[in-house]
C-alpha cells in the first residue's frame, strides 16, 4: 500500500480499495461543492489507525472526528464489517455516521451491518454516472441536512 498524505482531520473518510471507485467517488465529492475535507483510504486497518491515531498515524493529533465515513464492505486486511464493529463498540466513535457503500447485495451482509450499527447500507450502482450521483446525495444529506452530535473530538 502506498503512503499518502492525509489531513490531520477530515469531514468525510472514504474507505475504498478499488482505485477507480475511490477516484470516481472523490471526484464526485469535490464536484458537489461542499466545504469539506476528504481523506481517502484503501483498507480498513488504515481507517482504524487514522481514527485512533495509531500505527502509521500514531503521530496524528486528531482535531475533529469525521462527519461521515463511507465504507466499502470487502476490504483487504480488515473488512468493512470488522471496522464497523470496532467503531460502534467504542464510546468515542460510536456516534459517527457510517454508510456501507458496497457492491454486495447479500442479505446476510445487509443484516450483519445493521446489527453492528451501520447508519445506512447502499449498493453501489454499476453505472459510473449513477455511482457519482449516489455519492453526492449521500454527502449532501449527511453533511448539510443531518444534524451531527456536537462532540467531534476523541
URTAGI-V439761 format. One line per field, one symbol per residue. psi: psi as a letter, one per 30 degrees, with the letter a starting at -180 (. if undefined). A space follows every 10 residues. Layout:
BEGIN
psi: ???
END
This chain:
BEGIN
psi: kkklkklell ekkkjkfjee eeeeeeeeee ffgkilkkkk lfleeeeeee egilbfgffk jkelllfkkj klejlldjle eeeeeeeffk effffkkkkj jlfkgkeeee eeeeefgkfk jkkkkekeee eeeeeeeeee efefekjlle kgl.
END
